[in-house]
């Protein structure tokens, strides 16, 4: 009897906590909708699938900050049904359209299981480092100080992210109805003015285990090859982490090594999809485009090798600079106790 009472009380406490959290989230959703409606920078506008559904990075960071108490360490599997979908329910549009879409600059390839906090950190670092690169500067030494000074020049960088850019009420249409060239992913990747693809990675490199990320990788590789033939600028595939962009040499040594080690043994043929139809469609595209999975595995490893070289060179440069500011061996003096 005592055990039954204890279990009943425990169940009651859990139920009350769930109700409290649900009520709190409902209030936050209403508050966000109210202040969005008053903001001229967040005016709802319908946009065609693809290039016109970019979202500015400051809007993503603002969303995360507003709902951070509820998101905590959760991922897109929580964010989409609990926050994105309720906010867009009244208009049945993508979140990008809800808060005012922009033309896309960068395509984001990612795994929904990555924490939202990691997304935000990776996008912030990428947006800032790209702006620095475009201005001819170096990103590693100035990121922290720039953030401390309130530098927001990077915050208008735009991204195509499926969670926000796809209409979650019309997923079949967004996926192209079985025709990959009609998918929103393809349209965004092949849009005029696209600067490159940001693949958001942690040390487990989970995006590379998803078939649609493989599709995005394949399209990016083909775009790289096309841009080289046409001799036009294209940023290509960038490996973005919460601590910096590998290709720019700004990630940490530990993160870079873990990603490199992981990709030594990973094979893209093991990538999975929600449906067998999508998996087979993408596998067929790899075979027709590259000839085999071994070929695209090799291409991916060449990309990560080049990115790791940049990290290696940056670390060497940093150590050389540090040693240059420390006493040299021939100038050291002995201390007598």
LOTOR-352674 format. One record per atom (N, C-alpha, C): x, y, z negated; residue in one letter. Coordinates in steps of 0.1 Angstrom, whole numbers, padded with zeros to 4 digits, always signed. Example, Ala and Ser with C-alpha at 12.3 -4.5 7.8 and 13.67 -1.06 7.14 Angstrom:
+0132-0057-0078A/+0123-0045-0078A/+0132-0033-0078A/+0128-0022-0071S/+0137-0011-0071S/+0129+0000-0079S/
% end
This chain:
+0008-0012+0000X/+0000+0000+0000X/+0009+0013+0000X/+0019+0012-0008X/+0028+0024-0009X/+0035+0026+0004X/+0039+0016+0011X/+0046+0017+0024X/+0036+0023+0034X/+0023+0019+0034X/+0014+0024+0043X/+0011+0039+0041X/+0011+0043+0028X/+0010+0057+0025X/+0022+0066+0030X/+0034+0060+0028X/+0046+0067+0032X/+0046+0069+0048X/+0042+0058+0055X/+0042+0058+0069X/+0031+0068+0074X/+0020+0069+0067X/+0009+0078+0071X/+0014+0092+0069X/+0021+0095+0058X/+0026+0109+0056X/+0036+0112+0066X/+0045+0103+0069X/+0055+0105+0079X/+0049+0108+0093X/+0039+0101+0096X/+0032+0103+0109X/+0025+0117+0109X/+0020+0121+0098X/+0013+0134+0097X/+0023+0145+0099X/+0035+0144+0093X/+0046+0154+0094X/+0050+0155+0109X/+0052+0143+0115X/+0057+0144+0129X/+0046+0150+0138X/+0034+0147+0135X/+0023+0152+0143X/+0022+0168+0142X/+0024+0172+0129X/+0023+0187+0127X/+0035+0194+0134X/+0047+0187+0134X/+0059+0193+0140X/+0056+0194+0155X/+0051+0184+0161X/+0048+0184+0175X/+0038+0195+0179X/+0027+0196+0171X/+0017+0207+0173X/+0024+0220+0172X/+0033+0222+0162X/+0039+0235+0160X/+0048+0238+0172X/+0056+0228+0176X/+0065+0231+0188X/+0057+0234+0200X/+0046+0227+0202X/+0037+0229+0214X/+0031+0243+0214X/+0027+0247+0202X/+0021+0260+0200X/+0031+0271+0203X/+0043+0269+0197X/+0054+0279+0199X/+0058+0280+0214X/+0059+0269+0221X/+0062+0269+0235X/+0051+0276+0243X/+0039+0274+0240X/+0027+0280+0246X/+0028+0296+0245X/+0032+0300+0233X/+0034+0314+0231X/+0045+0320+0239X/+0056+0313+0240X/+0068+0317+0248X/+0064+0318+0263X/+0056+0308+0267X/+0052+0308+0281X/+0043+0320+0285X/+0034+0323+0276X/+0026+0335+0278X/+0034+0348+0277X/+0043+0349+0268X/+0051+0361+0267X/+0060+0363+0279X/+0066+0352+0284X/+0074+0353+0297X/+0065+0358+0308X/+0053+0351+0310X/+0045+0355+0321X/+0040+0370+0320X/+0038+0375+0308X/+0034+0388+0306X/+0045+0398+0310X/+0057+0396+0305X/+0067+0406+0308X/+0073+0404+0322X/+0071+0392+0328X/+0075+0391+0342X/+0065+0399+0351X/+0052+0399+0348X/+0042+0406+0356X/+0045+0421+0356X/+0051+0426+0346X/+0053+0440+0345X/+0067+0445+0351X/+0075+0435+0355X/+0088+0438+0360X/+0088+0438+0375X/+0092+0450+0381X/+0092+0451+0396X/+0102+0442+0402X/+0112+0438+0394X/+0123+0429+0400X/+0119+0414+0400X/+0107+0411+0395X/+0102+0398+0395X/+0088+0396+0401X/+0086+0403+0412X/+0073+0403+0418X/+0071+0390+0427X/+0060+0384+0425X/+0057+0371+0432X/+0056+0374+0447X/+0062+0365+0455X/+0062+0367+0470X/+0064+0353+0476X/+0054+0349+0485X/+0056+0336+0492X/+0067+0337+0502X/+0074+0326+0504X/+0085+0325+0513X/+0086+0312+0520X/+0091+0312+0532X/+0092+0299+0539X/+0102+0290+0533X/+0100+0277+0535X/+0110+0268+0529X/+0124+0270+0535X/+0134+0268+0527X/+0148+0270+0531X/+0155+0282+0527X/+0160+0290+0536X/+0170+0301+0533X/+0163+0312+0525X/+0150+0314+0526X/+0144+0326+0519X/+0140+0323+0505X/+0143+0311+0500X/+0139+0308+0486X/+0151+0307+0476X/+0161+0316+0479X/+0172+0317+0469X/+0167+0324+0457X/+0175+0322+0446X/+0172+0328+0433X/+0184+0334+0427X/+0183+0346+0423X/+0195+0353+0417X/+0199+0347+0404X/+0212+0346+0402X/+0217+0339+0390X/+0212+0346+0377X/+0210+0359+0377X/+0206+0365+0364X/+0192+0361+0361X/+0184+0357+0371X/+0170+0353+0368X/+0170+0339+0361X/+0180+0331+0365X/+0181+0317+0359X/+0186+0319+0345X/+0196+0327+0343X/+0201+0329+0329X/+0191+0335+0320X/+0183+0344+0326X/+0172+0351+0318X/+0162+0340+0314X/+0158+0331+0323X/+0149+0321+0319X/+0154+0312+0308X/+0167+0308+0309X/+0173+0300+0299X/+0173+0307+0285X/+0177+0320+0286X/+0177+0327+0273X/+0164+0328+0267X/+0153+0330+0275X/+0140+0332+0270X/+0135+0319+0263X/+0138+0307+0269X/+0133+0294+0264X/+0144+0286+0257X/+0155+0292+0254X/+0167+0285+0248X/+0163+0277+0236X/+0155+0282+0227X/+0151+0276+0215X/+0143+0263+0217X/+0137+0262+0229X/+0130+0249+0232X/+0138+0240+0241X/+0146+0246+0250X/+0155+0238+0259X/+0166+0231+0251X/+0173+0238+0243X/+0184+0234+0235X/+0194+0226+0244X/+0196+0213+0241X/+0206+0206+0250X/+0199+0197+0260X/+0186+0201+0263X/+0179+0193+0273X/+0182+0196+0287X/+0177+0189+0297X/+0180+0190+0311X/+0168+0194+0320X/+0170+0192+0333X/+0160+0196+0342X/+0147+0187+0341X/+0149+0175+0336X/+0138+0166+0334X/+0128+0172+0323X/+0133+0180+0315X/+0125+0187+0305X/+0120+0200+0310X/+0130+0208+0316X/+0127+0221+0321X/+0115+0222+0331X/+0116+0213+0341X/+0106+0214+0352X/+0092+0211+0347X/+0089+0200+0340X/+0075+0198+0336X/+0070+0207+0325X/+0079+0211+0316X/+0074+0218+0304X/+0075+0234+0306X/+0083+0239+0315X/+0085+0253+0316X/+0082+0258+0331X/+0089+0252+0340X/+0087+0257+0354X/+0073+0254+0359X/+0068+0242+0357X/+0055+0239+0362X/+0044+0247+0356X/+0044+0248+0342X/+0033+0257+0336X/+0034+0271+0341X/+0046+0277+0343X/+0047+0290+0347X/+0042+0292+0362X/+0043+0282+0370X/+0039+0283+0384X/+0025+0278+0387X/+0018+0272+0376X/+0005+0266+0378X/-0005+0275+0384X/-0005+0287+0381X/-0015+0297+0386X/-0014+0300+0400X/-0002+0299+0406X/+0000+0303+0420X/+0004+0291+0429X/+0008+0280+0423X/+0011+0268+0430X/+0022+0271+0440X/+0032+0278+0436X/+0044+0282+0444X/+0057+0277+0437X/+0068+0278+0444X/+0081+0275+0437X/+0084+0286+0427X/+0092+0283+0417X/+0096+0293+0407X/+0103+0304+0414X/+0111+0302+0424X/+0118+0312+0431X/+0108+0322+0437X/+0097+0317+0443X/+0087+0326+0448X/+0079+0334+0437X/+0077+0327+0426X/+0070+0333+0415X/+0077+0346+0410X/+0091+0345+0409X/+0098+0356+0403X/+0105+0365+0414X/+0102+0363+0426X/+0107+0371+0437X/+0119+0364+0444X/+0118+0358+0455X/+0128+0351+0462X/+0138+0360+0469X/+0150+0355+0472X/+0160+0362+0480X/+0167+0352+0490X/+0173+0358+0500X/+0180+0349+0509X/+0192+0342+0502X/+0193+0329+0505X/+0203+0321+0498X/+0217+0324+0502X/+0227+0324+0493X/+0241+0325+0496X/+0248+0311+0494X/+0244+0305+0483X/+0251+0292+0479X/+0241+0281+0476X/+0243+0269+0481X/+0235+0258+0479X/+0240+0250+0467X/+0232+0246+0458X/+0236+0239+0446X/+0232+0225+0446X/+0242+0216+0446X/+0240+0202+0445X/+0242+0197+0431X/+0233+0190+0425X/+0233+0187+0411X/+0225+0175+0407X/+0227+0170+0395X/+0219+0159+0389X/+0210+0165+0379X/+0198+0161+0379X/+0188+0167+0370X/+0191+0163+0355X/+0199+0153+0353X/+0202+0149+0340X/+0213+0157+0333X/+0219+0166+0340X/+0229+0176+0334X/+0222+0186+0326X/+0227+0189+0314X/+0221+0199+0305X/+0219+0212+0312X/+0208+0219+0309X/+0206+0233+0315X/+0217+0242+0310X/+0222+0240+0298X/+0233+0249+0294X/+0245+0248+0303X/+0248+0235+0307X/+0259+0233+0316X/+0257+0240+0329X/+0245+0239+0335X/+0241+0246+0347X/+0244+0260+0346X/+0239+0266+0335X/+0241+0281+0334X/+0255+0285+0333X/+0263+0278+0325X/+0277+0281+0324X/+0284+0279+0337X/+0281+0269+0344X/+0288+0266+0357X/+0284+0277+0367X/+0272+0281+0368X/+0267+0291+0378X/+0273+0304+0374X/+0274+0308+0362X/+0279+0320+0357X/+0294+0321+0361X/+0302+0310+0359X/+0316+0310+0362X/+0318+0311+0377X/+0310+0303+0385X/+0311+0303+0399X/+0308+0317+0405X/+0297+0323+0401X/+0292+0336+0406X/+0303+0346+0403X/+0309+0346+0391X/+0319+0356+0388X/+0332+0354+0396X/+0336+0341+0397X/+0349+0338+0404X/+0348+0341+0419X/+0336+0339+0425X/+0334+0342+0439X/+0336+0357+0441X/+0330+0365+0432X/+0330+0379+0434X/+0345+0384+0433X/+0352+0378+0423X/+0366+0382+0422X/+0374+0378+0434X/+0372+0366+0439X/+0379+0361+0451X/+0376+0370+0463X/+0364+0374+0464X/+0360+0383+0476X/+0366+0396+0475X/+0370+0401+0463X/+0376+0414+0461X/+0391+0412+0461X/+0396+0400+0463X/+0411+0398+0463X/+0418+0397+0450X/+0410+0395+0439X/+0416+0394+0426X/+0418+0379+0422X/+0422+0377+0409X/+0423+0364+0403X/+0413+0363+0392X/+0407+0351+0391X/+0396+0349+0382X/+0400+0344+0368X/+0410+0337+0367X/+0413+0330+0354X/+0416+0339+0343X/+0424+0349+0345X/+0428+0358+0334X/+0417+0368+0330X/+0407+0370+0338X/+0399+0382+0336X/+0384+0378+0332X/+0381+0365+0333X/+0367+0362+0331X/+0362+0366+0317X/+0369+0362+0306X/+0365+0365+0293X/+0364+0380+0290X/+0375+0387+0295X/+0375+0401+0292X/+0364+0408+0300X/+0361+0404+0312X/+0351+0410+0320X/+0337+0408+0314X/+0335+0396+0308X/+0322+0393+0302X/+0321+0402+0289X/+0332+0404+0282X/+0332+0412+0270X/+0329+0427+0273X/+0333+0431+0285X/+0331+0445+0289X/+0317+0447+0296X/+0309+0436+0297X/+0296+0437+0303X/+0296+0438+0318X/+0306+0433+0324X/+0306+0433+0339X/+0295+0424+0345X/+0286+0430+0352X/+0275+0422+0358X/+0275+0422+0373X/+0286+0425+0379X/+0287+0426+0393X/+0284+0413+0400X/+0285+0402+0393X/+0283+0389+0399X/+0269+0384+0398X/+0260+0391+0390X/+0247+0386+0386X/+0237+0385+0397X/+0239+0392+0408X/+0230+0391+0419X/+0233+0380+0429X/+0243+0372+0427X/+0246+0361+0436X/+0234+0352+0436X/+0231+0347+0448X/+0218+0339+0450X/+0222+0324+0453X/+0213+0315+0448X/+0215+0301+0449X/+0202+0294+0453X/+0203+0283+0461X/+0192+0275+0464X/+0193+0263+0454X/+0184+0261+0445X/+0184+0250+0435X/+0171+0243+0436X/+0170+0230+0439X/+0158+0223+0442X/+0147+0225+0431X/+0152+0225+0418X/+0142+0227+0407X/+0134+0240+0408X/+0141+0250+0413X/+0135+0264+0414X/+0130+0267+0428X/+0137+0262+0438X/+0134+0266+0452X/+0124+0257+0458X/+0122+0245+0454X/+0112+0236+0459X/+0098+0239+0453X/+0088+0238+0460X/+0074+0239+0455X/+0071+0225+0448X/+0071+0225+0435X/+0069+0212+0428X/+0055+0206+0430X/+0046+0214+0436X/+0033+0209+0439X/+0032+0203+0453X/+0043+0204+0461X/+0043+0199+0475X/+0056+0192+0478X/+0059+0183+0469X/+0072+0176+0470X/+0074+0168+0483X/+0063+0161+0487X/+0064+0154+0500X/+0067+0163+0511X/+0061+0175+0512X/+0064+0184+0522X/+0079+0189+0521X/+0083+0192+0509X/+0097+0197+0506X/+0107+0186+0511X/+0104+0174+0510X/+0113+0163+0514X/+0113+0160+0529X/+0104+0167+0536X/+0104+0166+0550X/+0095+0155+0556X/+0087+0148+0547X/+0078+0137+0552X/+0086+0126+0559X/+0098+0123+0554X/+0105+0112+0560X/+0115+0117+0571X/+0114+0129+0576X/+0123+0135+0586X/+0133+0144+0579X/+0146+0140+0578X/+0155+0148+0570X/+0157+0162+0575X/+0156+0164+0588X/+0159+0178+0593X/+0147+0187+0590X/+0136+0182+0585X/+0125+0190+0581X/+0124+0192+0566X/+0134+0186+0559X/+0134+0188+0544X/+0139+0202+0541X/+0135+0206+0529X/+0139+0220+0524X/+0154+0220+0522X/+0160+0208+0517X/+0174+0207+0515X/+0182+0210+0528X/+0178+0204+0538X/+0184+0205+0551X/+0183+0220+0556X/+0171+0225+0555X/+0169+0239+0560X/+0177+0249+0552X/+0178+0247+0539X/+0187+0256+0531X/+0201+0255+0535X/+0206+0242+0536X/+0220+0240+0539X/+0224+0245+0553X/+0215+0245+0562X/+0218+0249+0576X/+0213+0264+0579X/+0211+0271+0568X/+0206+0285+0570X/+0217+0294+0574X/+0214+0305+0581X/+0224+0315+0585X/+0228+0322+0572X/+0241+0324+0571X/+0246+0332+0560X/+0250+0324+0548X/+0248+0310+0548X/+0252+0302+0537X/+0267+0302+0536X/+0271+0305+0523X/+0286+0306+0521X/+0292+0293+0517X/+0284+0283+0512X/+0290+0270+0508X/+0281+0263+0498X/+0286+0252+0494X/+0279+0243+0484X/+0286+0242+0471X/+0279+0245+0460X/+0284+0243+0447X/+0279+0230+0441X/+0288+0221+0439X/+0284+0208+0432X/+0287+0209+0418X/+0277+0209+0409X/+0279+0210+0395X/+0282+0197+0389X/+0294+0196+0383X/+0300+0184+0378X/+0303+0184+0363X/+0302+0173+0356X/+0308+0171+0343X/+0318+0160+0345X/+0324+0155+0335X/+0334+0145+0336X/+0329+0131+0342X/+0316+0129+0341X/+0310+0117+0346X/+0306+0118+0361X/+0307+0130+0367X/+0304+0132+0381X/+0291+0125+0386X/+0281+0127+0378X/+0268+0120+0380X/+0261+0124+0393X/+0262+0137+0398X/+0256+0140+0411X/+0260+0131+0422X/+0272+0125+0422X/+0277+0117+0432X/+0271+0103+0432X/+0263+0100+0422X/+0256+0087+0420X/+0241+0089+0425X/+0238+0100+0430X/+0224+0102+0435X/+0224+0104+0451X/+0215+0097+0457X/+0215+0097+0472X/+0213+0110+0478X/+0204+0119+0472X/+0201+0132+0478X/+0214+0141+0476X/+0222+0139+0466X/+0234+0146+0465X/+0244+0141+0475X/+0244+0129+0478X/+0252+0123+0489X/+0248+0130+0502X/+0235+0131+0505X/+0229+0138+0516X/+0235+0152+0517X/+0235+0159+0506X/+0240+0173+0506X/+0255+0173+0508X/+0262+0164+0503X/+0277+0163+0505X/+0279+0161+0520X/+0272+0151+0526X/+0274+0148+0541X/+0271+0161+0549X/+0260+0168+0546X/+0257+0180+0554X/+0268+0190+0552X/+0273+0192+0540X/+0284+0202+0538X/+0296+0198+0545X/+0300+0186+0545X/+0312+0181+0553X/+0310+0184+0568X/+0299+0182+0573X/+0296+0185+0587X/+0296+0200+0590X/+0291+0207+0581X/+0292+0222+0582X/+0306+0227+0582X/+0314+0221+0573X/+0329+0225+0572X/+0335+0222+0586X/+0333+0211+0591X/+0339+0207+0604X/+0335+0216+0615X/+0322+0220+0615X/+0316+0229+0625X/+0322+0243+0624X/+0324+0247+0612X/+0329+0261+0610X/+0344+0262+0614X/+0351+0251+0612X/+0365+0250+0616X/+0366+0251+0631X/+0357+0244+0638X/+0358+0244+0653X/+0354+0258+0658X/+0345+0264+0651X/+0340+0277+0656X/+0348+0289+0650X/+0358+0285+0641X/+0367+0295+0635X/+0359+0306+0628X/+0350+0302+0620X/+0342+0312+0612X/+0343+0308+0597X/+0342+0318+0588X/+0344+0315+0574X/+0333+0307+0568X/+0337+0297+0560X/+0327+0289+0552X/+0334+0284+0540X/+0327+0286+0528X/+0334+0282+0516X/+0335+0267+0513X/+0327+0260+0521X/+0327+0245+0520X/+0322+0240+0506X/+0328+0229+0502X/+0324+0222+0490X/+0332+0227+0478X/+0325+0232+0468X/+0332+0237+0456X/+0328+0228+0444X/+0337+0223+0436X/+0334+0215+0424X/+0333+0225+0413X/+0321+0227+0408X/+0319+0237+0397X/+0316+0230+0384X/+0323+0235+0373X/+0321+0229+0360X/+0318+0241+0351X/+0315+0237+0338X/+0311+0248+0329X/+0322+0256+0325X/+0335+0252+0328X/+0347+0260+0324X/+0354+0266+0336X/+0348+0264+0348X/+0354+0271+0360X/+0353+0262+0372X/+0357+0268+0384X/+0357+0261+0397X/+0370+0254+0399X/+0370+0241+0401X/+0382+0234+0403X/+0390+0239+0415X/+0383+0242+0426X/+0390+0246+0439X/+0397+0259+0437X/+0393+0267+0427X/+0400+0280+0424X/+0411+0279+0413X/+0413+0266+0408X/+0423+0264+0398X/+0419+0269+0384X/+0406+0271+0382X/+0402+0278+0370X/+0396+0269+0359X/+0394+0256+0363X/+0389+0246+0353X/+0400+0242+0344X/+0397+0235+0333X/+0407+0231+0323X/+0414+0219+0328X/+0426+0216+0323X/+0434+0204+0327X/+0426+0192+0324X/+0421+0191+0312X/+0413+0180+0307X/+0402+0176+0316X/+0393+0187+0319X/+0382+0184+0328X/+0386+0180+0342X/+0396+0186+0347X/+0401+0183+0361X/+0406+0169+0361X/+0414+0165+0351X/+0419+0151+0351X/+0408+0141+0350X/+0398+0143+0342X/+0387+0134+0340X/+0379+0132+0353X/+0376+0143+0360X/+0369+0143+0372X/+0377+0135+0383X/+0390+0138+0384X/+0399+0132+0393X/+0400+0117+0391X/+0401+0113+0378X/+0402+0098+0375X/+0389+0091+0378X/+0378+0098+0376X/+0365+0092+0379X/+0363+0090+0394X/+0367+0099+0402X/+0365+0098+0416X/+0375+0088+0423X/+0385+0084+0416X/+0394+0074+0421X/+0387+0061+0423X/+0377+0057+0415X/+0371+0044+0416X/+0356+0045+0420X/+0351+0057+0421X/+0337+0059+0425X/+0335+0056+0440X/+0324+0049+0443X/+0321+0048+0457X/+0306+0053+0460X/+0305+0061+0470X/+0292+0067+0473X/+0282+0057+0478X/+0286+0045+0481X/+0276+0035+0485X/+0267+0030+0474X/+0272+0034+0461X/+0264+0030+0449X/+0254+0040+0445X/+0253+0051+0453X/+0243+0062+0450X/+0229+0056+0450X/+0221+0061+0441X/+0207+0057+0440X/+0197+0068+0443X/+0185+0064+0447X/+0174+0074+0449X/+0161+0069+0442X/+0152+0078+0441X/+0139+0075+0434X/+0132+0064+0442X/+0133+0066+0456X/+0126+0056+0465X/+0136+0049+0473X/+0133+0036+0476X/+0142+0029+0485X/+0142+0035+0499X/+0131+0041+0503X/+0130+0047+0517X/+0140+0058+0518X/+0141+0067+0508X/+0150+0078+0508X/+0165+0073+0508X/+0167+0063+0500X/+0181+0057+0499X/+0185+0052+0512X/+0177+0044+0519X/+0180+0038+0532X/+0182+0049+0543X/+0173+0059+0542X/+0174+0070+0552X/+0188+0077+0551X/+0192+0079+0539X/+0205+0086+0537X/+0217+0077+0540X/+0215+0064+0537X/+0226+0055+0540X/+0228+0054+0555X/+0217+0054+0562X/+0217+0053+0577X/+0224+0066+0583X/+0222+0077+0577X/+0228+0090+0581X/+0243+0089+0579X/+0247+0084+0568X/+0262+0082+0565X/+0268+0073+0576X/+0262+0062+0578X/+0267+0053+0588X/+0268+0059+0602X/+0258+0066+0606X/+0258+0072+0620X/+0267+0084+0621X/+0269+0091+0610X/+0278+0103+0610X/+0292+0100+0608X/+0295+0091+0598X/+0309+0089+0594X/+0314+0075+0598X/+0305+0066+0601X/+0309+0053+0605X/+0309+0043+0594X/+0312+0047+0582X/+0311+0038+0570X/+0312+0046+0557X/+0308+0039+0546X/+0310+0046+0533X/+0324+0047+0529X/+0333+0039+0534X/+0347+0040+0531X/+0352+0053+0537X/+0347+0057+0548X/+0352+0070+0554X/+0347+0082+0546X/+0335+0082+0542X/+0330+0094+0534X/+0337+0094+0520X/+0339+0082+0514X/+0347+0081+0502X/+0360+0087+0503X/+0367+0084+0514X/+0380+0090+0516X/+0380+0105+0518X/+0370+0110+0525X/+0368+0124+0527X/+0366+0131+0514X/+0357+0125+0505X/+0355+0131+0492X/+0368+0132+0484X/+0376+0121+0484X/+0388+0121+0477X/+0398+0131+0482X/+0398+0134+0495X/+0407+0144+0500X/+0402+0158+0495X/+0389+0160+0494X/+0384+0173+0488X/+0388+0174+0474X/+0387+0164+0466X/+0390+0165+0452X/+0405+0166+0450X/+0413+0160+0459X/+0427+0161+0458X/+0432+0175+0460X/+0426+0182+0470X/+0429+0196+0473X/+0425+0205+0461X/+0414+0202+0455X/+0409+0210+0444X/+0418+0208+0432X/+0423+0196+0430X/+0432+0193+0419X/+0446+0199+0421X/+0450+0200+0433X/+0462+0207+0437X/+0461+0222+0432X/+0450+0228+0435X/+0448+0242+0431X/+0449+0243+0416X/+0443+0234+0408X/+0444+0234+0394X/+0458+0232+0389X/+0465+0223+0396X/+0479+0220+0392X/+0488+0232+0394X/+0486+0239+0406X/+0494+0251+0409X/+0491+0262+0399X/+0478+0263+0395X/+0475+0274+0386X/+0481+0271+0372X/+0481+0259+0367X/+0487+0255+0355X/+0502+0258+0355X/+0508+0254+0366X/+0523+0257+0367X/+0526+0272+0366X/+0517+0280+0373X/+0519+0294+0373X/+0517+0300+0359X/+0507+0295+0352X/+0504+0300+0339X/+0516+0297+0329X/+0521+0284+0330X/+0532+0281+0322X/+0545+0288+0325X/+0547+0290+0338X/+0559+0298+0342X/+0558+0312+0336X/+0546+0318+0337X/+0544+0332+0332X/+0546+0332+0317X/+0541+0322+0310X/+0543+0321+0295X/+0557+0319+0291X/+0564+0310+0298X/+0578+0308+0295X/+0587+0321+0297X/+0582+0328+0308X/+0590+0341+0311X/+0588+0351+0300X/+0578+0350+0292X/+0576+0360+0281X/+0581+0355+0268X/+0585+0342+0267X/+0591+0337+0255X/+0606+0338+0255X/+0613+0337+0244X/+0628+0338+0244X/+0634+0327+0252X/+0645+0330+0259X/+0652+0320+0267X/+0661+0312+0257X/+0665+0300+0261X/+0674+0292+0253X/+0687+0299+0249X/+0693+0306+0258X/+0706+0313+0256X/+0705+0325+0247X/+0693+0330+0244X/+0691+0342+0236X/+0686+0339+0222X/+0683+0326+0220X/+0677+0322+0207X/+0688+0323+0196X/+0684+0328+0185X/+0693+0329+0174X/+0689+0320+0163X/+0700+0315+0155X/+0697+0306+0144X/+0693+0314+0132X/+0684+0308+0125X/+0679+0314+0112X/+0686+0307+0101X/+0693+0314+0092X/+0699+0309+0081X/+0691+0310+0068X/+0688+0299+0062X/+0680+0300+0050X/+0689+0304+0038X/
% end
